[in-house]
Amino acid sequence: MTAGRWAAPGRVNLIGEHVDYAGGLCLPFALAERTVVEARPRDDGRFTARSTAETGTVDLALDEIGPGAPAGWAGYPAGVLWALRAAGHPVGGLDVVVTDTVPLGAGLSSSAALECAVALAADDLYGLGLPRTALAAACVRAENEVVGAQTGGMDQAAALLATAGHALLLDTRDGSTRQVPFAPADAGLAVLVIDTRVRHHLADGQYGARRAAVEKAAAALGVPSLRGLDVADLRDLDADLLPRARHVVTEIARVGEVVALLDAGRLPAIGPLLDASHASLRDDYAVSCAELDLAVAAAREGGALGARMTGGGFGGSAVALVPLDRLDAVTRTVRAAFAAAGHREPTIRTAEPSEGARRLS
């Protein structure tokens, strides 16, 4: 096996935001949009990477890869090789060419899609035979330790484990997963993704600061994580930690409510929980922005049953649950609101729960 092509999808997190690093529950699903890589093994211990979306080629020895190196986008694929090698797996050099990408910076997890496509390629090309959970763990370590973005494991799990027509219930406390039926079209609905085109960068410190606050809150309460607590348990926290912890506790509860509604076939009823999630992310967690708030408000005004920001925040995308007969109205309302506010025109697409990563050729 000398070369091939692999693809991994972006994801939308239906609900369960900023809790994957707090032992929480998340409910993402894979997108049809995916990152495609062409990969070929090397026998000289070097790694090269280039992308149709970037200029130049990265070329370095495997031994040069580590925390902070290489800088920039190539740290994601290079970091995967580093993490696999650090775990003791016999991975050699690799040439990687990225030919298609999930929209960059849109909050749809383009970084995890790249990592997971490369992880699958390395697993195939070097005959590792690793379970996808192990590949996901390597991708998380790459992002945390090489790139320096302190993300949790939701994005990588969605890219590698999701199945079409389902959302993936991920319990980040024990790593267990369950496929939850999620077929909006069968209920006369669609999930609309509104890309504000405000680009975020998770390694710029804001994401890490939120994670640190959650960990500090857990330490102050003497618990390993905030999982299993309710709001009353948070009353003794300092004022700066209380809203961050309150978001995590209430968001985990909302995921459970959404899953129960989906299991009962009551998909339209999840709308108010999406609304509540956005309010919590905006007010308690402070990771929204003016454009995301406007996208959510305008989508509701146009007829969405519920809407929220999705992804790490500080830009990126919002997601709205919309009756099929209101899609045009919601789209027009959102575009008009952005134009009136002087914002860039958003990119709006529907999202169908799709399959996870796979080899293409």
C-alpha positions as CSV (number, residue, x, y, z in Angstrom):
1,M,0.0,0.0,0.0
2,T,1.9,3.1,-1.2
3,A,-0.6,5.9,-1.4
4,G,-4.2,6.8,-1.1
5,R,-6.9,9.4,-0.3
6,W,-8.7,9.7,3.0
7,A,-11.6,12.1,4.1
8,A,-12.9,13.2,7.4
9,P,-15.9,15.4,8.0
10,G,-16.5,18.6,9.8
11,R,-19.1,18.6,12.5
12,V,-22.0,20.5,13.9
13,N,-22.5,20.2,17.6
14,L,-26.3,20.1,18.1
15,I,-25.9,20.8,21.8
16,G,-23.4,20.3,24.6
17,E,-20.9,23.2,24.1
18,H,-17.8,23.7,26.1
19,V,-18.4,20.7,28.3
20,D,-16.2,18.1,26.5
21,Y,-13.3,19.1,28.7
22,A,-15.5,19.0,31.9
23,G,-16.6,15.4,31.8
24,G,-19.8,16.4,30.1
25,L,-22.2,15.1,27.4
26,C,-22.0,16.3,23.8
27,L,-24.3,15.7,20.9
28,P,-22.5,16.4,17.6
29,F,-23.2,15.1,14.1
30,A,-20.9,14.8,11.1
31,L,-21.3,17.1,8.1
32,A,-21.2,16.3,4.4
33,E,-18.4,18.8,4.1
34,R,-15.1,17.1,4.6
35,T,-11.3,17.5,4.4
36,V,-9.6,15.2,1.9
37,V,-5.9,14.3,2.1
38,E,-3.7,12.4,-0.2
39,A,-0.9,10.7,1.7
40,R,2.2,8.6,0.8
41,P,4.6,7.0,3.2
42,R,8.3,8.0,3.2
43,D,11.3,5.9,4.3
44,D,13.6,8.8,5.2
45,G,11.9,9.9,8.5
46,R,10.6,13.2,7.1
47,F,7.2,14.8,7.0
48,T,5.9,17.1,4.3
49,A,2.6,18.9,4.0
50,R,1.0,21.2,1.5
51,S,-2.5,22.4,1.0
52,T,-4.5,24.0,-1.8
53,A,-5.8,26.4,0.8
54,E,-2.3,27.5,1.9
55,T,0.9,28.7,0.4
56,G,4.2,26.9,0.5
57,T,5.3,23.4,1.6
58,V,6.3,22.3,5.1
59,D,9.2,19.9,5.2
60,L,10.8,18.7,8.4
61,A,12.2,15.6,10.1
62,L,9.9,13.6,12.3
63,D,12.2,14.3,15.2
64,E,11.7,18.0,14.8
65,I,7.9,17.7,15.5
66,G,6.9,18.6,19.1
67,P,5.1,21.1,21.2
68,G,4.9,24.3,19.1
69,A,6.6,22.8,16.0
70,P,5.7,23.2,13.3
71,A,3.8,26.4,13.8
72,G,0.7,27.2,11.8
73,W,-1.8,24.8,10.1
74,A,0.8,22.1,9.5
75,G,1.0,21.5,13.3
76,Y,-2.3,19.6,13.1
77,P,-1.3,16.8,10.7
78,A,2.3,16.7,11.9
79,G,1.1,16.6,15.5
80,V,-0.9,13.4,14.7
81,L,2.3,11.6,13.6
82,W,4.0,12.9,16.8
83,A,1.2,11.6,19.0
84,L,1.1,8.2,17.4
85,R,4.9,7.8,17.7
86,A,4.8,9.0,21.3
87,A,2.3,6.3,22.0
88,G,4.7,3.7,20.7
89,H,3.3,3.1,17.3
90,P,5.6,2.4,14.4
91,V,4.8,5.4,12.2
92,G,7.4,6.6,9.7
93,G,7.5,9.6,7.4
94,L,4.6,10.9,5.4
95,D,3.8,13.2,2.5
96,V,0.4,14.9,2.9
97,V,-1.4,17.0,0.4
98,V,-4.7,18.6,1.5
99,T,-6.9,18.9,-1.5
100,D,-10.3,19.9,0.0
101,T,-11.2,21.4,3.3
102,V,-14.0,21.9,5.7
103,P,-14.6,25.7,5.8
104,L,-11.8,27.1,7.8
105,G,-12.5,29.0,11.0
106,A,-16.3,28.6,10.7
107,G,-16.7,26.6,14.0
108,L,-17.2,23.4,12.0
109,S,-14.0,21.8,13.2
110,S,-11.8,22.0,10.2
111,S,-8.8,21.2,12.4
112,A,-10.2,17.9,13.7
113,A,-11.2,16.9,10.2
114,L,-7.6,17.4,9.0
115,E,-6.2,15.5,12.0
116,C,-8.6,12.6,11.6
117,A,-8.0,12.2,7.9
118,V,-4.3,12.1,8.5
119,A,-4.7,9.6,11.4
120,L,-6.7,7.3,9.2
121,A,-4.0,7.6,6.5
122,A,-1.2,6.8,8.9
123,D,-3.1,3.9,10.4
124,D,-3.7,2.4,7.0
125,L,-0.3,3.1,5.4
126,Y,1.6,1.7,8.4
127,G,-0.7,-1.1,9.2
128,L,-1.4,-0.1,12.8
129,G,-4.9,-1.5,13.0
130,L,-5.8,0.9,15.8
131,P,-9.4,1.3,16.9
132,R,-10.9,4.6,16.0
133,T,-11.1,5.7,19.6
134,A,-7.3,5.4,19.8
135,L,-6.9,7.5,16.6
136,A,-9.2,10.1,18.1
137,A,-7.1,10.2,21.3
138,A,-4.0,10.8,19.2
139,C,-5.7,13.6,17.4
140,V,-6.7,15.3,20.6
141,R,-3.1,15.0,22.0
142,A,-1.8,16.5,18.7
143,E,-4.1,19.5,19.1
144,N,-3.5,20.0,22.8
145,E,0.3,19.4,22.9
146,V,1.7,20.3,19.5
147,V,-0.7,23.1,18.4
148,G,-1.4,24.3,21.9
149,A,-5.2,24.5,21.6
150,Q,-6.8,23.0,24.8
151,T,-9.8,21.5,23.1
152,G,-11.6,18.4,24.4
153,G,-12.3,15.3,22.4
154,M,-15.8,16.0,20.9
155,D,-14.7,17.1,17.5
156,Q,-12.4,14.1,16.8
157,A,-14.9,11.6,18.1
158,A,-17.6,13.1,15.8
159,A,-15.3,12.9,12.8
160,L,-14.3,9.3,13.4
161,L,-17.3,7.7,15.0
162,A,-20.4,9.5,13.5
163,T,-22.9,7.6,11.3
164,A,-25.3,9.0,8.8
165,G,-28.8,9.8,10.1
166,H,-27.6,10.0,13.7
167,A,-26.1,12.4,16.2
168,L,-23.4,11.0,18.4
169,L,-24.0,11.1,22.1
170,L,-20.5,11.3,23.6
171,D,-20.0,10.9,27.3
172,T,-16.6,12.5,27.8
173,R,-16.3,11.2,31.4
174,D,-15.9,7.6,30.3
175,G,-15.5,7.9,26.5
176,S,-18.7,5.9,25.8
177,T,-20.8,6.8,22.8
178,R,-24.3,6.1,21.5
179,Q,-25.8,6.7,18.1
180,V,-29.0,8.8,18.6
181,P,-31.4,8.8,15.6
182,F,-31.5,12.3,14.1
183,A,-33.2,12.7,10.8
184,P,-34.6,16.3,10.6
185,A,-36.0,15.9,7.1
186,D,-38.2,13.0,8.2
187,A,-39.8,15.5,10.7
188,G,-40.2,18.2,8.1
189,L,-37.3,20.1,9.5
190,A,-33.8,21.1,8.5
191,V,-30.7,22.2,10.4
192,L,-29.4,25.5,9.0
193,V,-25.8,26.4,9.6
194,I,-25.1,30.2,9.5
195,D,-21.4,31.0,9.0
196,T,-20.9,34.5,10.3
197,R,-17.5,34.6,8.5
198,V,-16.0,36.0,11.7
199,R,-12.9,33.8,12.0
200,H,-11.9,32.5,15.4
201,H,-8.6,31.0,16.6
202,L,-8.9,28.6,19.5
203,A,-5.2,28.8,20.4
204,D,-5.4,32.6,21.1
205,G,-6.0,32.1,24.9
206,Q,-9.7,32.7,25.2
207,Y,-10.6,29.0,24.9
208,G,-7.9,28.0,27.3
209,A,-9.0,30.6,29.8
210,R,-12.5,29.2,29.8
211,R,-11.2,25.7,30.3
212,A,-9.0,26.9,33.2
213,A,-11.9,28.5,34.9
214,V,-13.9,25.3,34.8
215,E,-11.0,23.3,36.2
216,K,-10.5,25.9,38.9
217,A,-14.2,25.8,39.8
218,A,-14.0,22.0,40.1
219,A,-10.9,22.2,42.3
220,A,-12.6,24.8,44.5
221,L,-15.5,22.5,45.0
222,G,-13.3,19.5,45.7
223,V,-14.6,17.4,42.8
224,P,-12.8,15.9,39.8
225,S,-15.2,17.6,37.4
226,L,-18.5,19.5,37.4
227,R,-20.3,16.5,36.0
228,G,-23.2,15.4,38.2
229,L,-23.6,18.7,40.0
230,D,-26.6,21.0,39.9
231,V,-26.7,24.7,40.2
232,A,-27.4,24.6,44.0
233,D,-24.0,22.9,44.4
234,L,-22.2,26.0,43.0
235,R,-23.4,28.6,45.5
236,D,-20.1,28.9,47.3
237,L,-18.0,29.6,44.2
238,D,-16.4,33.0,43.7
239,A,-18.3,35.4,41.5
240,D,-15.8,35.1,38.7
241,L,-16.2,31.3,38.5
242,L,-19.9,30.9,39.2
243,P,-21.2,31.8,35.7
244,R,-18.6,29.6,34.0
245,A,-19.5,26.6,36.2
246,R,-23.2,27.3,35.9
247,H,-23.0,27.1,32.1
248,V,-21.3,23.7,32.3
249,V,-23.8,22.3,34.7
250,T,-26.9,23.5,32.9
251,E,-25.6,22.6,29.5
252,I,-24.9,19.0,30.5
253,A,-28.5,18.8,31.7
254,R,-29.8,20.3,28.5
255,V,-28.0,17.6,26.5
256,G,-29.8,14.9,28.5
257,E,-33.2,16.6,27.8
258,V,-32.5,16.8,24.1
259,V,-31.5,13.2,23.9
260,A,-34.7,12.2,25.7
261,L,-36.8,14.2,23.3
262,L,-35.0,12.7,20.2
263,D,-35.5,9.2,21.6
264,A,-39.2,9.9,22.0
265,G,-39.4,11.1,18.4
266,R,-40.2,14.7,19.5
267,L,-37.5,16.5,17.5
268,P,-39.4,19.9,17.1
269,A,-39.5,20.2,20.9
270,I,-35.8,20.6,21.2
271,G,-36.0,24.2,19.9
272,P,-36.3,26.0,23.3
273,L,-33.3,24.0,24.6
274,L,-31.2,25.3,21.7
275,D,-32.3,28.8,22.6
276,A,-31.4,28.3,26.3
277,S,-28.0,26.9,25.3
278,H,-27.2,30.0,23.3
279,A,-28.3,32.3,26.2
280,S,-26.0,30.4,28.5
281,L,-23.0,30.6,26.2
282,R,-23.6,34.3,25.6
283,D,-24.3,35.4,29.2
284,D,-22.6,32.8,31.5
285,Y,-19.7,31.6,29.4
286,A,-19.2,34.8,27.3
287,V,-18.0,33.1,24.2
288,S,-20.5,34.6,21.7
289,C,-20.1,37.7,19.6
290,A,-22.4,40.3,18.0
291,E,-22.6,38.5,14.7
292,L,-23.5,35.2,16.4
293,D,-26.1,36.8,18.5
294,L,-27.6,38.5,15.5
295,A,-27.7,35.3,13.5
296,V,-29.5,33.5,16.3
297,A,-32.0,36.3,16.8
298,A,-32.7,36.8,13.1
299,A,-33.2,33.0,12.6
300,R,-35.8,32.9,15.3
301,E,-37.5,36.0,13.9
302,G,-37.7,34.3,10.5
303,G,-39.4,31.2,11.9
304,A,-36.7,28.9,13.4
305,L,-37.8,26.7,16.3
306,G,-34.6,27.3,18.1
307,A,-31.0,28.5,17.4
308,R,-27.6,28.7,19.1
309,M,-24.0,29.3,18.4
310,T,-22.0,26.1,17.7
311,G,-18.3,25.4,18.1
312,G,-15.8,27.2,20.3
313,G,-17.3,30.6,19.8
314,F,-15.8,34.1,19.4
315,G,-17.0,33.8,15.8
316,G,-17.7,30.9,13.5
317,S,-21.2,29.6,13.0
318,A,-24.7,29.4,14.5
319,V,-27.1,26.5,14.0
320,A,-30.9,26.8,13.6
321,L,-33.7,24.2,13.6
322,V,-36.0,25.3,10.9
323,P,-39.3,23.9,9.4
324,L,-38.7,23.1,5.7
325,D,-41.4,25.6,4.7
326,R,-39.5,28.4,6.5
327,L,-36.1,27.9,5.1
328,D,-36.3,30.7,2.6
329,A,-37.8,33.0,5.1
330,V,-35.1,32.4,7.7
331,T,-32.4,32.8,5.1
332,R,-33.8,36.1,3.9
333,T,-34.3,37.4,7.4
334,V,-30.7,36.5,8.5
335,R,-29.2,38.1,5.3
336,A,-31.2,41.2,5.7
337,A,-30.3,41.6,9.4
338,F,-26.6,41.2,8.6
339,A,-26.8,43.8,5.8
340,A,-28.7,46.3,8.0
341,A,-26.0,45.9,10.7
342,G,-23.2,46.4,8.2
343,H,-21.7,42.9,8.7
344,R,-20.2,40.7,6.0
345,E,-22.8,38.6,4.2
346,P,-23.0,35.2,6.0
347,T,-22.7,31.9,4.3
348,I,-25.8,29.8,4.9
349,R,-26.1,26.0,4.2
350,T,-28.3,23.1,5.3
351,A,-26.6,20.3,7.3
352,E,-27.6,16.7,6.9
353,P,-26.2,14.2,9.5
354,S,-23.6,12.3,7.5
355,E,-21.0,9.5,7.8
356,G,-17.7,9.7,9.5
357,A,-14.2,9.5,8.2
358,R,-13.2,6.9,5.6
359,R,-10.7,5.9,3.0
360,L,-11.7,7.1,-0.5
361,S,-9.1,5.3,-2.7
